[in-house]
């Protein structure tokens, strides 16, 4: 069973979470609040504020995504090697430096350097926090009987709350006349708080010891992850979800503009998605976690996502033509709420605990590659007739749902790690 320092031992509290889990959940909220206070306004700053050409703005944004999503596997591997604390702290320091640098950057080279630093910071702390949350959720399930998916659902809801609050914070600062540099400073301040909190509260120097499951279990080499067929199947399933979810930023804007003549309604649709997660994620997961096996939750969630794609060309346009895209947003979000906690909860069952960080990072990195390929394919279809585009998009989560049914059903409590603290 997982053990923690005295300050993070199991405790009864209103949220039903251990103090350590509360710290990790608050971390996710703070990360997204600070990040989304800046990111939504970056493109406008680069184009209008710095006068960059459109293709260069796209390149800068793409480099930021690559330095983050593509390098998650690096952050995960470092977490396995050194434990979550130094990796999270290093990521916070780099994110603070990146935001400060971005606020002052005035040339293409300095902007690229700043966004690469910002992205790599997330590639460090996100896999560390996500893998540690999954590990702690398994331990909590073992000690209390609470399904791990419920704990992971709290984590997801906190992230969405931060993603909702962050743009509001950034907008408020811009409305008050602070400008983009002030938004960057606010984001940096948030991460200063995260850094201070984790330096004070996060366990020091964990060494994880795990009993092997058979010959070679103790070797702990990366090939144990990349040659693990069930884990790679899970990555493929998760990739089908992320390719679908990315349509919020690719196919949805094009459909909204075609239906209404502008993209002004996008902000309301994104807010609807975030608010749904904040309001519905916990009761939905509380219901599903005790009644639906993880692979069934994955398949069902992806089927719901597919239904959202199918409805876009089928439903008649409502007020201002937004009924189909609103239905798509709702179903995509409901599917996300079903499948994401299930996917994250399956990872500890499929890989050795000593490689949980690497596996968490690898799942994100491999899915990021799939999103890159899927975005290129979707871009080529954007000019196709609506039924062709949305039917093709629906095929992706449907295929993922079928593949999900080949996964192990999930052991539930599993065999959690043993953590020894210095």
VMD Tcl script that draws the C-alpha trace (Angstrom):
set ca {
  {0.00 0.00 0.00}
  {1.13 3.54 -0.62}
  {2.41 5.42 2.42}
  {2.91 9.14 2.79}
  {4.53 11.47 5.29}
  {2.60 12.13 8.48}
  {1.12 15.35 7.07}
  {-0.44 13.45 4.15}
  {-1.83 10.36 5.87}
  {-5.49 9.45 5.32}
  {-7.83 11.97 6.87}
  {-11.57 12.55 6.97}
  {-12.50 15.88 5.42}
  {-15.49 17.45 3.64}
  {-14.14 16.61 0.19}
  {-13.56 12.99 1.15}
  {-9.95 13.23 -0.03}
  {-6.64 12.88 1.71}
  {-4.70 16.10 2.20}
  {-2.19 14.91 -0.39}
  {-4.93 14.39 -2.96}
  {-6.35 17.78 -2.12}
  {-2.94 19.29 -2.81}
  {-2.69 17.56 -6.19}
  {-6.23 18.59 -7.12}
  {-5.62 22.20 -6.11}
  {-2.43 22.04 -8.18}
  {-4.38 21.14 -11.31}
  {-6.80 24.00 -10.69}
  {-3.97 26.50 -10.18}
  {-2.00 25.24 -13.19}
  {-4.94 25.79 -15.53}
  {-5.93 29.11 -13.99}
  {-2.45 30.55 -14.54}
  {-2.04 29.01 -17.97}
  {-5.41 30.03 -19.41}
  {-5.05 33.55 -18.08}
  {-2.41 33.94 -20.81}
  {-2.88 31.37 -23.61}
  {-6.19 32.60 -25.14}
  {-4.64 36.03 -25.75}
  {-1.27 34.91 -27.07}
  {-2.22 34.77 -30.76}
  {-3.70 38.27 -30.70}
  {-0.61 39.58 -28.90}
  {1.72 38.04 -31.46}
  {-0.29 39.27 -34.44}
  {-1.60 42.65 -33.33}
  {0.90 43.54 -30.64}
  {4.12 42.33 -32.25}
  {3.01 42.42 -35.89}
  {3.87 38.81 -36.70}
  {2.57 37.29 -39.93}
  {-0.22 34.73 -39.61}
  {1.99 31.79 -40.59}
  {4.55 32.80 -37.97}
  {1.88 33.04 -35.28}
  {0.77 29.52 -36.21}
  {4.36 28.29 -36.06}
  {4.89 29.77 -32.60}
  {1.68 28.23 -31.28}
  {2.60 24.88 -32.82}
  {6.05 24.96 -31.23}
  {4.47 25.63 -27.84}
  {2.19 22.61 -28.24}
  {5.07 20.40 -29.36}
  {7.34 21.47 -26.51}
  {4.55 20.57 -24.09}
  {2.58 17.60 -25.38}
  {5.43 16.06 -27.34}
  {7.79 16.11 -24.36}
  {5.40 14.76 -21.72}
  {7.25 11.48 -22.01}
  {10.43 13.23 -20.82}
  {8.70 14.66 -17.77}
  {7.19 11.28 -16.99}
  {10.55 9.52 -17.20}
  {12.15 12.13 -14.93}
  {9.33 11.66 -12.42}
  {10.02 7.93 -12.28}
  {13.71 8.60 -11.77}
  {13.65 11.45 -9.25}
  {10.12 11.45 -7.81}
  {7.42 14.07 -8.36}
  {8.62 16.81 -6.01}
  {11.79 18.03 -7.83}
  {10.12 17.67 -11.23}
  {7.06 19.71 -10.19}
  {9.22 22.38 -8.55}
  {11.49 22.62 -11.59}
  {8.46 22.89 -13.88}
  {7.03 25.73 -11.78}
  {10.32 27.64 -11.85}
  {10.54 27.27 -15.63}
  {6.90 28.33 -16.10}
  {7.48 31.48 -14.00}
  {10.62 32.28 -16.00}
  {8.78 31.59 -19.26}
  {5.88 33.92 -18.46}
  {8.23 36.69 -17.37}
  {10.32 36.23 -20.53}
  {7.20 36.23 -22.74}
  {6.00 39.47 -21.16}
  {9.26 41.17 -22.18}
  {9.90 39.36 -25.50}
  {9.83 41.66 -28.52}
  {11.51 39.64 -31.28}
  {10.65 36.38 -33.00}
  {13.62 34.57 -31.44}
  {12.82 35.68 -27.89}
  {9.12 34.87 -28.29}
  {9.96 31.37 -29.55}
  {12.38 30.85 -26.67}
  {9.76 31.94 -24.15}
  {6.96 29.74 -25.50}
  {9.30 26.74 -25.70}
  {10.21 27.28 -22.05}
  {6.52 27.61 -21.10}
  {5.66 24.40 -22.94}
  {8.56 22.40 -21.52}
  {7.59 23.51 -18.02}
  {4.22 21.83 -18.46}
  {5.94 18.76 -19.90}
  {7.69 18.48 -16.55}
  {4.99 19.13 -13.97}
  {1.87 17.76 -15.68}
  {3.01 14.10 -16.00}
  {4.38 14.28 -12.47}
  {1.10 15.51 -10.99}
  {-1.10 13.24 -13.14}
  {0.86 10.07 -12.41}
  {1.06 10.88 -8.70}
  {-2.70 11.52 -8.63}
  {-3.35 8.16 -10.29}
  {-1.03 6.42 -7.82}
  {-2.66 8.11 -4.83}
  {-6.14 7.38 -6.20}
  {-5.33 3.66 -6.32}
  {-4.09 3.78 -2.73}
  {-7.22 5.64 -1.66}
  {-9.38 3.05 -3.39}
  {-7.55 0.29 -1.55}
  {-7.88 1.87 1.87}
  {-11.45 3.23 1.62}
  {-13.18 1.31 -1.16}
  {-13.94 4.56 -3.03}
  {-13.50 3.91 -6.78}
  {-10.37 5.57 -8.09}
  {-12.39 7.10 -10.94}
  {-14.19 9.32 -8.42}
  {-10.90 10.75 -7.21}
  {-9.71 11.27 -10.78}
  {-13.03 12.93 -11.62}
  {-12.40 15.53 -8.90}
  {-8.99 16.13 -10.49}
  {-10.59 16.61 -13.95}
  {-13.28 18.93 -12.63}
  {-10.68 21.06 -10.87}
  {-8.73 21.37 -14.11}
  {-11.83 22.47 -16.00}
  {-12.69 24.98 -13.30}
  {-9.23 26.48 -13.74}
  {-9.64 26.48 -17.52}
  {-12.90 28.39 -17.06}
  {-11.58 30.88 -14.50}
  {-8.25 31.56 -16.22}
  {-9.63 33.30 -19.34}
  {-11.96 35.35 -17.12}
  {-8.95 36.50 -15.11}
  {-7.05 37.35 -18.29}
  {-10.04 39.21 -19.74}
  {-10.48 41.20 -16.54}
  {-6.86 42.28 -16.59}
  {-7.12 43.30 -20.25}
  {-10.34 45.23 -19.60}
  {-8.67 47.08 -16.75}
  {-6.04 48.23 -19.20}
  {-3.26 46.01 -17.95}
  {-2.44 44.54 -21.34}
  {-0.86 41.22 -22.26}
  {2.19 41.80 -20.08}
  {-0.02 42.16 -17.03}
  {-1.75 38.87 -17.90}
  {1.67 37.19 -18.10}
  {2.60 38.67 -14.74}
  {-0.65 37.37 -13.22}
  {0.07 33.90 -14.61}
  {3.56 34.02 -13.14}
  {2.18 35.05 -9.75}
  {-0.17 32.04 -9.77}
  {2.80 29.75 -10.36}
  {4.82 31.45 -7.65}
  {2.01 30.45 -5.28}
  {2.03 26.89 -6.63}
  {5.80 26.72 -6.23}
  {5.65 27.94 -2.64}
  {2.83 25.56 -1.74}
  {4.59 22.52 -3.15}
  {7.95 23.44 -1.65}
  {6.16 23.47 1.71}
  {3.70 20.58 1.38}
  {4.89 18.06 -1.20}
  {6.62 14.95 0.23}
  {10.39 14.95 0.01}
  {12.55 12.35 -1.66}
  {10.16 9.43 -2.39}
  {11.65 6.05 -3.26}
  {9.13 3.68 -4.76}
  {9.48 -0.05 -4.24}
  {7.19 -2.50 -5.94}
  {6.92 -6.23 -5.73}
  {7.38 -7.76 -9.16}
  {4.68 -9.59 -11.04}
  {6.89 -12.11 -12.71}
  {10.23 -12.62 -14.44}
  {11.86 -9.36 -15.35}
  {9.37 -7.25 -13.42}
  {12.10 -5.56 -11.50}
  {14.20 -4.50 -14.47}
  {12.15 -1.30 -14.87}
  {13.35 -0.60 -18.41}
  {11.34 1.73 -20.68}
  {10.63 -1.11 -23.11}
  {8.32 -2.55 -20.44}
  {6.04 0.37 -21.30}
  {6.51 0.61 -25.07}
  {6.24 -3.15 -25.59}
  {3.18 -3.41 -23.35}
  {0.36 -4.28 -25.76}
  {-2.61 -3.48 -23.47}
  {-1.08 -0.11 -22.61}
  {-0.49 0.69 -26.28}
  {-4.11 -0.24 -27.00}
  {-5.18 2.19 -24.28}
  {-3.00 4.87 -25.90}
  {-4.74 4.20 -29.23}
  {-8.16 4.50 -27.58}
  {-7.16 7.69 -25.78}
  {-5.78 9.08 -29.04}
  {-9.16 8.61 -30.70}
  {-10.66 10.71 -27.91}
  {-8.08 13.50 -28.17}
  {-8.41 13.65 -31.96}
  {-12.15 14.04 -31.43}
  {-11.79 16.57 -28.62}
  {-9.45 18.67 -30.75}
  {-12.39 19.34 -33.08}
  {-13.54 21.92 -30.50}
  {-10.68 24.02 -31.88}
  {-10.76 22.97 -35.53}
  {-14.09 21.75 -36.94}
  {-16.33 23.52 -34.42}
  {-15.09 27.06 -35.19}
  {-15.54 26.44 -38.92}
  {-19.08 25.14 -38.36}
  {-20.01 28.06 -36.10}
  {-18.73 30.57 -38.64}
  {-20.62 28.84 -41.44}
  {-23.84 28.80 -39.39}
  {-23.72 32.31 -37.92}
  {-21.28 34.28 -40.05}
  {-18.80 34.78 -37.21}
  {-17.03 32.94 -34.39}
  {-18.41 35.11 -31.60}
  {-20.46 32.23 -30.16}
  {-17.35 30.10 -29.58}
  {-16.65 31.63 -26.18}
  {-20.11 30.68 -24.96}
  {-19.72 27.11 -26.23}
  {-16.36 26.70 -24.50}
  {-17.81 28.11 -21.30}
  {-20.73 25.66 -21.60}
  {-18.28 22.76 -21.87}
  {-16.27 23.85 -18.83}
  {-19.33 24.51 -16.70}
  {-20.78 21.11 -17.59}
  {-17.63 19.40 -16.34}
  {-17.58 21.43 -13.14}
  {-21.28 20.75 -12.42}
  {-21.78 17.21 -13.73}
  {-18.41 15.42 -13.60}
  {-18.57 14.35 -9.96}
  {-22.16 13.00 -9.83}
  {-21.76 11.31 -13.21}
  {-18.54 9.57 -12.18}
  {-19.96 8.69 -8.76}
  {-22.77 6.88 -10.57}
  {-20.67 5.22 -13.28}
  {-17.62 4.22 -11.24}
  {-19.53 1.61 -9.22}
  {-21.67 0.33 -12.10}
  {-19.54 0.41 -15.24}
  {-16.19 -1.31 -15.86}
  {-13.44 1.06 -17.05}
  {-13.33 -0.37 -20.58}
  {-17.11 -0.07 -20.83}
  {-16.89 3.55 -19.65}
  {-14.30 4.18 -22.36}
  {-16.43 2.59 -25.06}
  {-19.62 4.31 -23.92}
  {-17.93 7.70 -23.67}
  {-16.53 7.40 -27.19}
  {-19.92 6.29 -28.53}
  {-21.48 9.41 -26.98}
  {-18.79 11.54 -28.65}
  {-19.54 9.88 -31.98}
  {-23.23 10.65 -31.54}
  {-22.33 14.32 -31.13}
  {-20.58 14.32 -34.51}
  {-23.50 12.56 -36.18}
  {-26.02 15.09 -34.85}
  {-24.34 18.13 -36.42}
  {-25.55 17.49 -40.00}
  {-28.79 15.84 -38.82}
  {-30.28 18.43 -36.45}
  {-32.00 21.50 -37.90}
  {-30.37 24.80 -37.05}
  {-31.81 26.43 -33.93}
  {-31.54 30.06 -32.89}
  {-28.78 31.62 -34.97}
  {-27.97 28.13 -36.27}
  {-26.37 27.04 -33.00}
  {-28.54 24.05 -32.03}
  {-26.38 21.41 -33.82}
  {-23.06 22.74 -32.48}
  {-24.49 23.15 -28.98}
  {-25.65 19.52 -29.04}
  {-22.21 18.49 -30.30}
  {-20.49 20.41 -27.49}
  {-22.72 18.87 -24.82}
  {-22.28 15.29 -26.08}
  {-18.53 15.68 -26.58}
  {-18.24 16.95 -23.01}
  {-20.42 14.17 -21.58}
  {-18.33 11.57 -23.40}
  {-15.17 13.19 -22.05}
  {-16.51 13.02 -18.50}
  {-17.19 9.29 -18.86}
  {-13.95 8.22 -20.46}
  {-11.14 10.41 -19.11}
  {-11.28 9.22 -15.44}
  {-11.63 5.64 -16.68}
  {-8.58 5.95 -18.97}
  {-6.42 7.51 -16.29}
  {-7.56 4.93 -13.77}
  {-6.59 2.05 -16.07}
  {-2.96 3.10 -16.48}
  {-1.84 1.87 -13.02}
  {-3.40 -1.51 -13.81}
  {-1.52 -1.91 -17.09}
  {2.04 -0.81 -16.23}
  {4.52 -1.35 -13.44}
  {4.35 1.32 -10.76}
  {8.02 2.20 -11.24}
  {7.11 3.27 -14.80}
  {3.82 5.03 -14.07}
  {5.26 8.47 -14.76}
  {6.75 7.36 -18.08}
  {3.48 5.68 -19.06}
  {1.42 8.76 -18.17}
  {3.71 10.97 -20.22}
  {3.89 8.51 -23.10}
  {0.09 8.33 -23.36}
  {-0.07 12.10 -23.74}
  {2.84 12.28 -26.18}
  {1.57 9.48 -28.41}
  {-1.88 11.03 -28.36}
  {-0.33 14.36 -29.31}
  {1.20 12.78 -32.41}
  {-2.21 11.37 -33.29}
  {-3.79 14.82 -32.87}
  {-1.18 16.29 -35.21}
  {-1.97 13.71 -37.90}
  {-5.71 13.93 -37.27}
  {-5.70 17.72 -37.47}
  {-3.99 17.61 -40.86}
  {-6.58 15.11 -42.12}
  {-9.46 17.16 -40.72}
  {-8.08 20.32 -42.30}
  {-8.15 18.60 -45.68}
  {-11.84 17.73 -45.12}
  {-13.06 21.11 -43.90}
  {-14.19 22.12 -47.38}
  {-16.07 18.84 -47.91}
  {-19.88 18.77 -47.62}
  {-21.07 18.76 -44.00}
  {-22.34 15.17 -43.90}
  {-19.05 13.89 -45.32}
  {-16.93 15.81 -42.80}
  {-18.97 14.96 -39.70}
  {-19.48 11.32 -40.67}
  {-15.74 10.90 -41.15}
  {-15.13 12.53 -37.77}
  {-17.70 10.24 -36.12}
  {-15.80 7.19 -37.42}
  {-12.78 8.04 -35.24}
  {-14.43 7.71 -31.79}
  {-16.53 4.78 -33.04}
  {-13.36 2.92 -33.97}
  {-11.89 3.84 -30.59}
  {-14.98 2.48 -28.83}
  {-14.59 -0.85 -30.60}
  {-10.90 -1.04 -29.71}
  {-11.66 -0.15 -26.07}
  {-13.70 -3.33 -25.69}
  {-10.53 -5.38 -26.24}
  {-8.89 -3.89 -23.13}
  {-8.76 -5.71 -19.78}
  {-11.81 -4.83 -17.71}
  {-9.67 -3.33 -14.93}
  {-8.87 -4.94 -11.60}
  {-10.35 -2.19 -9.50}
  {-8.08 -1.82 -6.55}
  {-5.18 -3.47 -8.29}
  {-1.83 -3.87 -6.55}
  {-0.71 -0.39 -5.54}
  {2.79 0.81 -5.00}
  {4.78 1.07 -1.84}
  {6.29 4.49 -1.26}
  {9.10 4.93 1.22}
  {9.87 8.50 2.23}
  {13.20 9.70 3.47}
}
mol new
graphics top color blue
foreach p $ca { graphics top sphere $p radius 0.5 }
foreach p [lrange $ca 0 end-1] q [lrange $ca 1 end] { graphics top cylinder $p $q radius 0.2 }
display resetview
